[in-house]
Amino acid sequence: MNFRLKTTVETAELLKGLQNSTGLTPNILARLAISLSVLIPEEPELVSSDSKGLEFNRNTLTGDRDYFYKAIIRQNAVREIHEDEYFPTMFNAHLSRGTKLLNEEYKHSGNYDKLLKNLLKLAEENIKGA
């Protein structure tokens, strides 16, 4: 079982930029990114880790909610996902796609407060649509 994840350089740069803009740590931004990615019904494109990307410990990203993240990623895939495929492979793919979505949402929002309001609105819309 793998407990480390290495992001792509692009994901690392986006997370660092979002951290500078929002003051949120990369692990919190990663959780938000995963949440955005699983809203898209298609599976994300698989990515290759990069030695120059950010390295995360699995427990730092998922903590005691690892089963929750595995469940939502499995639900998004609409199929069984084995442990080795879930982390880091699928998790990293969702992180990469979600970070791009989060960055676009931040650009659209213009600032941290508006970003939070837009994310809350998006969550409410998804709850109503469920």
N, CA, C and O atoms as CSV, one atom per row, in Angstrom:
chain,resi,resn,atom,element,x,y,z
A,1,MET,N,N,0.846,-1.178,0.000
A,1,MET,CA,C,0.000,0.000,0.000
A,1,MET,C,C,0.893,1.244,0.000
A,1,MET,O,O,1.832,1.344,0.790
A,2,ASN,N,N,0.595,2.179,-0.884
A,2,ASN,CA,C,1.383,3.394,-1.030
A,2,ASN,C,C,0.821,4.493,-0.131
A,2,ASN,O,O,-0.389,4.717,-0.103
A,3,PHE,N,N,1.698,5.173,0.600
A,3,PHE,CA,C,1.257,6.234,1.499
A,3,PHE,C,C,1.759,7.608,1.084
A,3,PHE,O,O,1.577,8.586,1.809
A,4,ARG,N,N,2.392,7.684,-0.089
A,4,ARG,CA,C,2.902,8.972,-0.572
A,4,ARG,C,C,2.369,9.259,-1.965
A,4,ARG,O,O,2.168,8.357,-2.779
A,5,LEU,N,N,2.147,10.530,-2.211
A,5,LEU,CA,C,1.657,10.976,-3.512
A,5,LEU,C,C,2.538,12.133,-3.956
A,5,LEU,O,O,2.839,13.031,-3.170
A,6,LYS,N,N,2.943,12.109,-5.193
A,6,LYS,CA,C,3.744,13.189,-5.779
A,6,LYS,C,C,2.912,13.800,-6.900
A,6,LYS,O,O,2.498,13.096,-7.821
A,7,THR,N,N,2.666,15.100,-6.827
A,7,THR,CA,C,1.843,15.778,-7.830
A,7,THR,C,C,2.646,16.058,-9.092
A,7,THR,O,O,3.861,15.866,-9.133
A,8,THR,N,N,1.950,16.508,-10.107
A,8,THR,CA,C,2.628,17.021,-11.295
A,8,THR,C,C,3.172,18.407,-10.955
A,8,THR,O,O,2.755,19.017,-9.970
A,9,VAL,N,N,4.082,18.890,-11.754
A,9,VAL,CA,C,4.624,20.235,-11.554
A,9,VAL,C,C,3.506,21.270,-11.690
A,9,VAL,O,O,3.438,22.222,-10.912
A,10,GLU,N,N,2.634,21.079,-12.679
A,10,GLU,CA,C,1.535,22.028,-12.892
A,10,GLU,C,C,0.632,22.099,-11.666
A,10,GLU,O,O,0.264,23.192,-11.235
A,11,THR,N,N,0.275,20.965,-11.107
A,11,THR,CA,C,-0.574,20.943,-9.916
A,11,THR,C,C,0.132,21.621,-8.750
A,11,THR,O,O,-0.486,22.381,-8.005
A,12,ALA,N,N,1.418,21.351,-8.590
A,12,ALA,CA,C,2.199,21.972,-7.515
A,12,ALA,C,C,2.199,23.492,-7.648
A,12,ALA,O,O,2.012,24.206,-6.663
A,13,GLU,N,N,2.408,23.981,-8.863
A,13,GLU,CA,C,2.432,25.432,-9.087
A,13,GLU,C,C,1.072,26.061,-8.814
A,13,GLU,O,O,0.987,27.135,-8.219
A,14,LEU,N,N,0.007,25.389,-9.251
A,14,LEU,CA,C,-1.339,25.914,-9.000
A,14,LEU,C,C,-1.648,25.931,-7.508
A,14,LEU,O,O,-2.213,26.902,-7.006
A,15,LEU,N,N,-1.284,24.871,-6.797
A,15,LEU,CA,C,-1.527,24.831,-5.353
A,15,LEU,C,C,-0.746,25.921,-4.625
A,15,LEU,O,O,-1.271,26.556,-3.710
A,16,LYS,N,N,0.500,26.139,-5.023
A,16,LYS,CA,C,1.308,27.197,-4.399
A,16,LYS,C,C,0.716,28.573,-4.681
A,16,LYS,O,O,0.673,29.428,-3.797
A,17,GLY,N,N,0.257,28.787,-5.921
A,17,GLY,CA,C,-0.374,30.060,-6.264
A,17,GLY,C,C,-1.653,30.286,-5.484
A,17,GLY,O,O,-1.898,31.387,-4.990
A,18,LEU,N,N,-2.473,29.246,-5.369
A,18,LEU,CA,C,-3.711,29.354,-4.593
A,18,LEU,C,C,-3.410,29.572,-3.115
A,18,LEU,O,O,-4.130,30.300,-2.433
A,19,GLN,N,N,-2.350,28.943,-2.622
A,19,GLN,CA,C,-1.963,29.148,-1.228
A,19,GLN,C,C,-1.586,30.609,-0.992
A,19,GLN,O,O,-1.983,31.201,0.011
A,20,ASN,N,N,-0.823,31.183,-1.910
A,20,ASN,CA,C,-0.443,32.590,-1.780
A,20,ASN,C,C,-1.655,33.513,-1.834
A,20,ASN,O,O,-1.696,34.532,-1.145
A,21,SER,N,N,-2.632,33.159,-2.647
A,21,SER,CA,C,-3.816,34.004,-2.819
A,21,SER,C,C,-4.831,33.855,-1.694
A,21,SER,O,O,-5.493,34.823,-1.319
A,22,THR,N,N,-4.956,32.643,-1.155
A,22,THR,CA,C,-6.016,32.381,-0.175
A,22,THR,C,C,-5.518,32.251,1.257
A,22,THR,O,O,-6.280,32.464,2.200
A,23,GLY,N,N,-4.262,31.908,1.424
A,23,GLY,CA,C,-3.743,31.654,2.761
A,23,GLY,C,C,-4.035,30.236,3.246
A,23,GLY,O,O,-3.650,29.869,4.356
A,24,LEU,N,N,-4.712,29.439,2.421
A,24,LEU,CA,C,-5.007,28.050,2.782
A,24,LEU,C,C,-3.802,27.174,2.462
A,24,LEU,O,O,-3.087,27.423,1.491
A,25,THR,N,N,-3.583,26.165,3.269
A,25,THR,CA,C,-2.454,25.267,3.044
A,25,THR,C,C,-2.743,24.331,1.872
A,25,THR,O,O,-3.906,24.082,1.552
A,26,PRO,N,N,-1.703,23.814,1.234
A,26,PRO,CA,C,-1.913,22.923,0.090
A,26,PRO,C,C,-2.785,21.702,0.400
A,26,PRO,O,O,-3.537,21.258,-0.467
A,27,ASN,N,N,-2.703,21.152,1.612
A,27,ASN,CA,C,-3.522,19.975,1.913
A,27,ASN,C,C,-5.009,20.328,1.984
A,27,ASN,O,O,-5.845,19.517,1.586
A,28,ILE,N,N,-5.351,21.498,2.473
A,28,ILE,CA,C,-6.755,21.934,2.491
A,28,ILE,C,C,-7.219,22.230,1.069
A,28,ILE,O,O,-8.326,21.857,0.680
A,29,LEU,N,N,-6.373,22.897,0.303
A,29,LEU,CA,C,-6.707,23.163,-1.099
A,29,LEU,C,C,-6.889,21.856,-1.870
A,29,LEU,O,O,-7.760,21.757,-2.733
A,30,ALA,N,N,-6.067,20.858,-1.556
A,30,ALA,CA,C,-6.184,19.556,-2.222
A,30,ALA,C,C,-7.536,18.917,-1.922
A,30,ALA,O,O,-8.151,18.327,-2.810
A,31,ARG,N,N,-8.000,19.028,-0.690
A,31,ARG,CA,C,-9.308,18.461,-0.332
A,31,ARG,C,C,-10.427,19.162,-1.090
A,31,ARG,O,O,-11.363,18.518,-1.565
A,32,LEU,N,N,-10.327,20.482,-1.201
A,32,LEU,CA,C,-11.327,21.227,-1.981
A,32,LEU,C,C,-11.276,20.802,-3.448
A,32,LEU,O,O,-12.310,20.644,-4.097
A,33,ALA,N,N,-10.071,20.623,-3.954
A,33,ALA,CA,C,-9.896,20.230,-5.359
A,33,ALA,C,C,-10.518,18.863,-5.634
A,33,ALA,O,O,-11.190,18.683,-6.650
A,34,ILE,N,N,-10.302,17.910,-4.746
A,34,ILE,CA,C,-10.898,16.578,-4.915
A,34,ILE,C,C,-12.413,16.703,-4.936
A,34,ILE,O,O,-13.083,16.072,-5.754
A,35,SER,N,N,-12.950,17.514,-4.038
A,35,SER,CA,C,-14.405,17.704,-3.960
A,35,SER,C,C,-14.973,18.280,-5.246
A,35,SER,O,O,-16.075,17.911,-5.654
A,36,LEU,N,N,-14.246,19.167,-5.885
A,36,LEU,CA,C,-14.700,19.723,-7.163
A,36,LEU,C,C,-14.582,18.696,-8.285
A,36,LEU,O,O,-15.464,18.598,-9.138
A,37,SER,N,N,-13.511,17.945,-8.282
A,37,SER,CA,C,-13.289,16.986,-9.361
A,37,SER,C,C,-14.360,15.908,-9.408
A,37,SER,O,O,-14.798,15.524,-10.492
A,38,VAL,N,N,-14.791,15.413,-8.255
A,38,VAL,CA,C,-15.769,14.316,-8.260
A,38,VAL,C,C,-17.160,14.774,-8.683
A,38,VAL,O,O,-18.046,13.943,-8.882
A,39,LEU,N,N,-17.366,16.081,-8.825
A,39,LEU,CA,C,-18.648,16.583,-9.330
A,39,LEU,C,C,-18.796,16.337,-10.831
A,39,LEU,O,O,-19.908,16.346,-11.360
A,40,ILE,N,N,-17.678,16.120,-11.508
A,40,ILE,CA,C,-17.699,15.836,-12.945
A,40,ILE,C,C,-17.862,14.324,-13.107
A,40,ILE,O,O,-17.062,13.555,-12.575
A,41,PRO,N,N,-18.890,13.897,-13.837
A,41,PRO,CA,C,-19.190,12.462,-13.904
A,41,PRO,C,C,-18.118,11.591,-14.564
A,41,PRO,O,O,-18.005,10.412,-14.229
A,42,GLU,N,N,-17.350,12.124,-15.467
A,42,GLU,CA,C,-16.331,11.323,-16.150
A,42,GLU,C,C,-15.108,11.158,-15.250
A,42,GLU,O,O,-14.783,12.028,-14.443
A,43,GLU,N,N,-14.446,10.020,-15.413
A,43,GLU,CA,C,-13.200,9.809,-14.681
A,43,GLU,C,C,-12.148,10.792,-15.193
A,43,GLU,O,O,-12.114,11.095,-16.386
A,44,PRO,N,N,-11.297,11.290,-14.307
A,44,PRO,CA,C,-10.251,12.216,-14.757
A,44,PRO,C,C,-9.163,11.480,-15.526
A,44,PRO,O,O,-8.989,10.268,-15.403
A,45,GLU,N,N,-8.448,12.247,-16.311
A,45,GLU,CA,C,-7.313,11.700,-17.046
A,45,GLU,C,C,-6.207,11.361,-16.052
A,45,GLU,O,O,-5.892,12.163,-15.173
A,46,LEU,N,N,-5.624,10.185,-16.187
A,46,LEU,CA,C,-4.543,9.789,-15.284
A,46,LEU,C,C,-3.321,10.659,-15.538
A,46,LEU,O,O,-3.060,11.067,-16.670
A,47,VAL,N,N,-2.579,10.935,-14.476
A,47,VAL,CA,C,-1.401,11.794,-14.572
A,47,VAL,C,C,-0.184,11.043,-14.044
A,47,VAL,O,O,-0.305,10.090,-13.275
A,48,SER,N,N,0.967,11.487,-14.469
A,48,SER,CA,C,2.218,10.927,-13.965
A,48,SER,C,C,2.784,11.873,-12.926
A,48,SER,O,O,2.797,13.088,-13.119
A,49,SER,N,N,3.251,11.311,-11.828
A,49,SER,CA,C,3.858,12.163,-10.811
A,49,SER,C,C,5.185,12.686,-11.343
A,49,SER,O,O,5.753,12.146,-12.292
A,50,ASP,N,N,5.652,13.725,-10.722
A,50,ASP,CA,C,6.865,14.382,-11.184
A,50,ASP,C,C,7.774,14.606,-9.982
A,50,ASP,O,O,7.305,14.973,-8.905
A,51,SER,N,N,9.052,14.389,-10.162
A,51,SER,CA,C,9.992,14.561,-9.056
A,51,SER,C,C,10.032,16.001,-8.556
A,51,SER,O,O,10.480,16.258,-7.439
A,52,LYS,N,N,9.568,16.938,-9.375
A,52,LYS,CA,C,9.566,18.347,-8.965
A,52,LYS,C,C,8.202,18.792,-8.433
A,52,LYS,O,O,8.018,19.961,-8.094
A,53,GLY,N,N,7.249,17.865,-8.362
A,53,GLY,CA,C,5.932,18.182,-7.825
A,53,GLY,C,C,5.954,18.185,-6.301
A,53,GLY,O,O,6.976,17.887,-5.683
A,54,LEU,N,N,4.818,18.527,-5.707
A,54,LEU,CA,C,4.694,18.478,-4.254
A,54,LEU,C,C,4.505,17.039,-3.811
A,54,LEU,O,O,3.858,16.246,-4.494
A,55,GLU,N,N,5.073,16.712,-2.667
A,55,GLU,CA,C,4.880,15.377,-2.114
A,55,GLU,C,C,3.964,15.481,-0.905
A,55,GLU,O,O,4.163,16.318,-0.025
A,56,PHE,N,N,2.961,14.620,-0.878
A,56,PHE,CA,C,2.010,14.578,0.223
A,56,PHE,C,C,2.018,13.200,0.858
A,56,PHE,O,O,2.164,12.185,0.176
A,57,ASN,N,N,1.862,13.181,2.152
A,57,ASN,CA,C,1.618,11.952,2.880
A,57,ASN,C,C,0.121,11.694,2.829
A,57,ASN,O,O,-0.671,12.626,2.975
A,58,ARG,N,N,-0.271,10.467,2.628
A,58,ARG,CA,C,-1.692,10.118,2.516
A,58,ARG,C,C,-2.488,10.599,3.731
A,58,ARG,O,O,-3.578,11.150,3.579
A,59,ASN,N,N,-1.959,10.399,4.911
A,59,ASN,CA,C,-2.664,10.799,6.125
A,59,ASN,C,C,-2.847,12.313,6.202
A,59,ASN,O,O,-3.840,12.783,6.759
A,60,THR,N,N,-1.918,13.074,5.660
A,60,THR,CA,C,-2.044,14.532,5.632
A,60,THR,C,C,-3.215,14.950,4.754
A,60,THR,O,O,-3.917,15.911,5.070
A,61,LEU,N,N,-3.428,14.239,3.664
A,61,LEU,CA,C,-4.509,14.583,2.736
A,61,LEU,C,C,-5.870,14.073,3.188
A,61,LEU,O,O,-6.868,14.790,3.105
A,62,THR,N,N,-5.909,12.843,3.660
A,62,THR,CA,C,-7.217,12.240,3.940
A,62,THR,C,C,-7.508,12.059,5.423
A,62,THR,O,O,-8.672,12.016,5.821
A,63,GLY,N,N,-6.487,11.953,6.232
A,63,GLY,CA,C,-6.672,11.790,7.674
A,63,GLY,C,C,-7.587,10.633,8.012
A,63,GLY,O,O,-7.503,9.559,7.416
A,64,ASP,N,N,-8.472,10.867,8.986
A,64,ASP,CA,C,-9.397,9.808,9.394
A,64,ASP,C,C,-10.597,9.697,8.458
A,64,ASP,O,O,-11.530,8.941,8.728
A,65,ARG,N,N,-10.573,10.447,7.365
A,65,ARG,CA,C,-11.663,10.398,6.383
A,65,ARG,C,C,-11.246,9.707,5.078
A,65,ARG,O,O,-11.841,9.933,4.024
A,66,ASP,N,N,-10.236,8.880,5.167
A,66,ASP,CA,C,-9.741,8.186,3.982
A,66,ASP,C,C,-10.842,7.361,3.315
A,66,ASP,O,O,-10.944,7.346,2.089
A,67,TYR,N,N,-11.661,6.677,4.107
A,67,TYR,CA,C,-12.753,5.873,3.537
A,67,TYR,C,C,-13.757,6.745,2.795
A,67,TYR,O,O,-14.321,6.327,1.784
A,68,PHE,N,N,-13.979,7.952,3.294
A,68,PHE,CA,C,-14.884,8.891,2.614
A,68,PHE,C,C,-14.338,9.238,1.231
A,68,PHE,O,O,-15.067,9.184,0.240
A,69,TYR,N,N,-13.056,9.594,1.164
A,69,TYR,CA,C,-12.463,9.950,-0.127
A,69,TYR,C,C,-12.475,8.761,-1.084
A,69,TYR,O,O,-12.754,8.913,-2.273
A,70,LYS,N,N,-12.172,7.585,-0.560
A,70,LYS,CA,C,-12.198,6.395,-1.409
A,70,LYS,C,C,-13.615,6.140,-1.920
A,70,LYS,O,O,-13.801,5.757,-3.076
A,71,ALA,N,N,-14.604,6.349,-1.069
A,71,ALA,CA,C,-16.001,6.124,-1.469
A,71,ALA,C,C,-16.442,7.096,-2.554
A,71,ALA,O,O,-17.099,6.688,-3.512
A,72,ILE,N,N,-16.092,8.382,-2.422
A,72,ILE,CA,C,-16.549,9.343,-3.442
A,72,ILE,C,C,-15.803,9.153,-4.760
A,72,ILE,O,O,-16.365,9.377,-5.831
A,73,ILE,N,N,-14.547,8.743,-4.683
A,73,ILE,CA,C,-13.801,8.473,-5.913
A,73,ILE,C,C,-14.341,7.202,-6.572
A,73,ILE,O,O,-14.453,7.139,-7.796
A,74,ARG,N,N,-14.669,6.209,-5.781
A,74,ARG,CA,C,-15.272,4.979,-6.313
A,74,ARG,C,C,-16.641,5.282,-6.917
A,74,ARG,O,O,-16.975,4.776,-7.988
A,75,GLN,N,N,-17.428,6.105,-6.234
A,75,GLN,CA,C,-18.752,6.471,-6.745
A,75,GLN,C,C,-18.626,7.230,-8.059
A,75,GLN,O,O,-19.415,7.009,-8.977
A,76,ASN,N,N,-17.655,8.113,-8.160
A,76,ASN,CA,C,-17.427,8.854,-9.392
A,76,ASN,C,C,-17.065,7.917,-10.538
A,76,ASN,O,O,-17.498,8.116,-11.672
A,77,ALA,N,N,-16.274,6.900,-10.238
A,77,ALA,CA,C,-15.829,5.953,-11.268
A,77,ALA,C,C,-16.923,4.949,-11.636
A,77,ALA,O,O,-16.854,4.310,-12.686
A,78,VAL,N,N,-17.906,4.814,-10.795
A,78,VAL,CA,C,-19.004,3.854,-10.976
A,78,VAL,C,C,-18.453,2.436,-11.182
A,78,VAL,O,O,-18.926,1.679,-12.029
A,79,ARG,N,N,-17.457,2.113,-10.392
A,79,ARG,CA,C,-16.862,0.776,-10.446
A,79,ARG,C,C,-16.011,0.568,-9.197
A,79,ARG,O,O,-15.689,1.507,-8.469
A,80,GLU,N,N,-15.670,-0.662,-8.983
A,80,GLU,CA,C,-14.787,-0.997,-7.864
A,80,GLU,C,C,-13.386,-0.462,-8.161
A,80,GLU,O,O,-12.880,-0.597,-9.275
A,81,ILE,N,N,-12.783,0.134,-7.165
A,81,ILE,CA,C,-11.414,0.629,-7.312
A,81,ILE,C,C,-10.575,-0.033,-6.227
A,81,ILE,O,O,-10.861,0.108,-5.038
A,82,HIS,N,N,-9.553,-0.746,-6.639
A,82,HIS,CA,C,-8.678,-1.418,-5.688
A,82,HIS,C,C,-7.758,-0.400,-5.022
A,82,HIS,O,O,-7.524,0.691,-5.544
A,83,GLU,N,N,-7.259,-0.776,-3.887
A,83,GLU,CA,C,-6.445,0.106,-3.054
A,83,GLU,C,C,-5.289,0.740,-3.823
A,83,GLU,O,O,-5.081,1.950,-3.736
A,84,ASP,N,N,-4.542,-0.057,-4.568
A,84,ASP,CA,C,-3.382,0.473,-5.290
A,84,ASP,C,C,-3.777,1.450,-6.386
A,84,ASP,O,O,-3.012,2.353,-6.727
A,85,GLU,N,N,-4.960,1.271,-6.932
A,85,GLU,CA,C,-5.434,2.202,-7.959
A,85,GLU,C,C,-5.974,3.483,-7.322
A,85,GLU,O,O,-5.802,4.573,-7.868
A,86,TYR,N,N,-6.625,3.346,-6.169
A,86,TYR,CA,C,-7.191,4.513,-5.473
A,86,TYR,C,C,-6.110,5.515,-5.083
A,86,TYR,O,O,-6.192,6.692,-5.433
A,87,PHE,N,N,-5.100,5.045,-4.359
A,87,PHE,CA,C,-4.049,5.952,-3.899
A,87,PHE,C,C,-2.703,5.370,-4.279
A,87,PHE,O,O,-2.380,4.260,-3.857
A,88,PRO,N,N,-1.920,6.069,-5.050
A,88,PRO,CA,C,-2.057,7.461,-5.439
A,88,PRO,C,C,-2.693,7.707,-6.808
A,88,PRO,O,O,-2.975,8.858,-7.142
A,89,THR,N,N,-2.928,6.672,-7.607
A,89,THR,CA,C,-3.297,6.865,-9.014
A,89,THR,C,C,-4.551,7.710,-9.219
A,89,THR,O,O,-4.476,8.798,-9.790
A,90,MET,N,N,-5.700,7.224,-8.760
A,90,MET,CA,C,-6.956,7.954,-8.976
A,90,MET,C,C,-7.011,9.236,-8.144
A,90,MET,O,O,-7.530,10.257,-8.596
A,91,PHE,N,N,-6.477,9.174,-6.941
A,91,PHE,CA,C,-6.467,10.354,-6.081
A,91,PHE,C,C,-5.689,11.477,-6.759
A,91,PHE,O,O,-6.129,12.627,-6.768
A,92,ASN,N,N,-4.541,11.144,-7.321
A,92,ASN,CA,C,-3.707,12.137,-7.994
A,92,ASN,C,C,-4.394,12.683,-9.249
A,92,ASN,O,O,-4.280,13.870,-9.553
A,93,ALA,N,N,-5.099,11.827,-9.970
A,93,ALA,CA,C,-5.827,12.280,-11.166
A,93,ALA,C,C,-6.925,13.270,-10.776
A,93,ALA,O,O,-7.097,14.298,-11.430
A,94,HIS,N,N,-7.666,12.961,-9.712
A,94,HIS,CA,C,-8.702,13.883,-9.242
A,94,HIS,C,C,-8.078,15.163,-8.681
A,94,HIS,O,O,-8.619,16.253,-8.869
A,95,LEU,N,N,-6.958,15.032,-8.004
A,95,LEU,CA,C,-6.274,16.208,-7.469
A,95,LEU,C,C,-5.840,17.134,-8.598
A,95,LEU,O,O,-6.007,18.351,-8.507
A,96,SER,N,N,-5.293,16.568,-9.646
A,96,SER,CA,C,-4.833,17.364,-10.783
A,96,SER,C,C,-5.997,18.093,-11.454
A,96,SER,O,O,-5.931,19.301,-11.682
A,97,ARG,N,N,-7.055,17.357,-11.767
A,97,ARG,CA,C,-8.217,17.983,-12.413
A,97,ARG,C,C,-8.876,18.990,-11.477
A,97,ARG,O,O,-9.232,20.092,-11.895
A,98,GLY,N,N,-9.035,18.617,-10.227
A,98,GLY,CA,C,-9.699,19.492,-9.267
A,98,GLY,C,C,-8.934,20.771,-8.986
A,98,GLY,O,O,-9.537,21.822,-8.769
A,99,THR,N,N,-7.608,20.693,-8.988
A,99,THR,CA,C,-6.798,21.890,-8.757
A,99,THR,C,C,-6.989,22.885,-9.896
A,99,THR,O,O,-7.053,24.093,-9.667
A,100,LYS,N,N,-7.080,22.381,-11.110
A,100,LYS,CA,C,-7.354,23.266,-12.254
A,100,LYS,C,C,-8.733,23.911,-12.101
A,100,LYS,O,O,-8.893,25.106,-12.348
A,101,LEU,N,N,-9.722,23.120,-11.696
A,101,LEU,CA,C,-11.077,23.651,-11.495
A,101,LEU,C,C,-11.098,24.693,-10.379
A,101,LEU,O,O,-11.734,25.739,-10.509
A,102,LEU,N,N,-10.406,24.403,-9.293
A,102,LEU,CA,C,-10.354,25.333,-8.164
A,102,LEU,C,C,-9.660,26.631,-8.561
A,102,LEU,O,O,-10.089,27.714,-8.162
A,103,ASN,N,N,-8.601,26.525,-9.336
A,103,ASN,CA,C,-7.898,27.720,-9.802
A,103,ASN,C,C,-8.798,28.573,-10.692
A,103,ASN,O,O,-8.823,29.797,-10.565
A,104,GLU,N,N,-9.535,27.926,-11.592
A,104,GLU,CA,C,-10.474,28.662,-12.455
A,104,GLU,C,C,-11.577,29.312,-11.629
A,104,GLU,O,O,-11.986,30.440,-11.905
A,105,GLU,N,N,-12.051,28.602,-10.627
A,105,GLU,CA,C,-13.089,29.151,-9.745
A,105,GLU,C,C,-12.551,30.362,-8.986
A,105,GLU,O,O,-13.267,31.344,-8.795
A,106,TYR,N,N,-11.294,30.294,-8.553
A,106,TYR,CA,C,-10.689,31.433,-7.862
A,106,TYR,C,C,-10.560,32.631,-8.804
A,106,TYR,O,O,-10.875,33.759,-8.424
A,107,LYS,N,N,-10.100,32.388,-10.023
A,107,LYS,CA,C,-9.982,33.475,-11.008
A,107,LYS,C,C,-11.338,34.112,-11.268
A,107,LYS,O,O,-11.457,35.335,-11.340
A,108,HIS,N,N,-12.364,33.271,-11.411
A,108,HIS,CA,C,-13.725,33.758,-11.656
A,108,HIS,C,C,-14.232,34.570,-10.462
A,108,HIS,O,O,-14.897,35.591,-10.634
A,109,SER,N,N,-13.915,34.110,-9.263
A,109,SER,CA,C,-14.394,34.762,-8.042
A,109,SER,C,C,-13.674,36.082,-7.788
A,109,SER,O,O,-14.295,37.059,-7.372
A,110,GLY,N,N,-12.395,36.112,-8.032
A,110,GLY,CA,C,-11.642,37.344,-7.854
A,110,GLY,C,C,-10.964,37.499,-6.507
A,110,GLY,O,O,-9.935,38.170,-6.417
A,111,ASN,N,N,-11.510,36.897,-5.451
A,111,ASN,CA,C,-10.860,36.953,-4.146
A,111,ASN,C,C,-11.315,35.782,-3.279
A,111,ASN,O,O,-12.222,35.032,-3.641
A,112,TYR,N,N,-10.672,35.649,-2.142
A,112,TYR,CA,C,-10.911,34.510,-1.260
A,112,TYR,C,C,-12.346,34.464,-0.734
A,112,TYR,O,O,-12.970,33.403,-0.729
A,113,ASP,N,N,-12.869,35.605,-0.292
A,113,ASP,CA,C,-14.239,35.632,0.244
A,113,ASP,C,C,-15.261,35.202,-0.801
A,113,ASP,O,O,-16.161,34.412,-0.515
A,114,LYS,N,N,-15.116,35.722,-2.002
A,114,LYS,CA,C,-16.051,35.354,-3.075
A,114,LYS,C,C,-15.877,33.889,-3.469
A,114,LYS,O,O,-16.847,33.218,-3.820
A,115,LEU,N,N,-14.648,33.399,-3.412
A,115,LEU,CA,C,-14.410,31.984,-3.697
A,115,LEU,C,C,-15.197,31.113,-2.724
A,115,LEU,O,O,-15.877,30.172,-3.134
A,116,LEU,N,N,-15.103,31.429,-1.436
A,116,LEU,CA,C,-15.829,30.641,-0.437
A,116,LEU,C,C,-17.333,30.703,-0.665
A,116,LEU,O,O,-18.023,29.688,-0.560
A,117,LYS,N,N,-17.838,31.882,-0.976
A,117,LYS,CA,C,-19.274,32.031,-1.245
A,117,LYS,C,C,-19.684,31.199,-2.458
A,117,LYS,O,O,-20.722,30.538,-2.440
A,118,ASN,N,N,-18.874,31.233,-3.502
A,118,ASN,CA,C,-19.182,30.457,-4.712
A,118,ASN,C,C,-19.115,28.951,-4.459
A,118,ASN,O,O,-19.924,28.192,-4.993
A,119,LEU,N,N,-18.150,28.522,-3.644
A,119,LEU,CA,C,-18.048,27.098,-3.326
A,119,LEU,C,C,-19.241,26.638,-2.487
A,119,LEU,O,O,-19.757,25.538,-2.682
A,120,LEU,N,N,-19.674,27.486,-1.554
A,120,LEU,CA,C,-20.862,27.159,-0.753
A,120,LEU,C,C,-22.107,27.084,-1.627
A,120,LEU,O,O,-22.939,26.190,-1.469
A,121,LYS,N,N,-22.221,28.030,-2.547
A,121,LYS,CA,C,-23.364,28.034,-3.464
A,121,LYS,C,C,-23.356,26.768,-4.328
A,121,LYS,O,O,-24.400,26.151,-4.543
A,122,LEU,N,N,-22.201,26.396,-4.809
A,122,LEU,CA,C,-22.060,25.184,-5.613
A,122,LEU,C,C,-22.457,23.948,-4.802
A,122,LEU,O,O,-23.134,23.055,-5.311
A,123,ALA,N,N,-22.033,23.905,-3.545
A,123,ALA,CA,C,-22.388,22.779,-2.676
A,123,ALA,C,C,-23.897,22.714,-2.462
A,123,ALA,O,O,-24.489,21.636,-2.515
A,124,GLU,N,N,-24.514,23.859,-2.222
A,124,GLU,CA,C,-25.970,23.899,-2.026
A,124,GLU,C,C,-26.705,23.427,-3.274
A,124,GLU,O,O,-27.684,22.688,-3.179
A,125,GLU,N,N,-26.235,23.852,-4.437
A,125,GLU,CA,C,-26.863,23.437,-5.697
A,125,GLU,C,C,-26.758,21.925,-5.892
A,125,GLU,O,O,-27.695,21.288,-6.373
A,126,ASN,N,N,-25.624,21.364,-5.518
A,126,ASN,CA,C,-25.437,19.920,-5.670
A,126,ASN,C,C,-26.263,19.132,-4.668
A,126,ASN,O,O,-26.707,18.024,-4.968
A,127,ILE,N,N,-26.473,19.682,-3.497
A,127,ILE,CA,C,-27.324,19.014,-2.510
A,127,ILE,C,C,-28.765,19.008,-2.997
A,127,ILE,O,O,-29.461,17.999,-2.882
A,128,LYS,N,N,-29.212,20.132,-3.540
A,128,LYS,CA,C,-30.583,20.223,-4.060
A,128,LYS,C,C,-30.780,19.296,-5.252
A,128,LYS,O,O,-31.853,18.717,-5.423
A,129,GLY,N,N,-29.750,19.157,-6.071
A,129,GLY,CA,C,-29.839,18.332,-7.268
A,129,GLY,C,C,-29.727,16.837,-6.992
A,129,GLY,O,O,-30.028,16.014,-7.857
A,130,ALA,N,N,-29.295,16.495,-5.791
A,130,ALA,CA,C,-29.095,15.066,-5.459
A,130,ALA,C,C,-30.386,14.346,-5.163
A,130,ALA,O,O,-30.373,13.150,-4.871
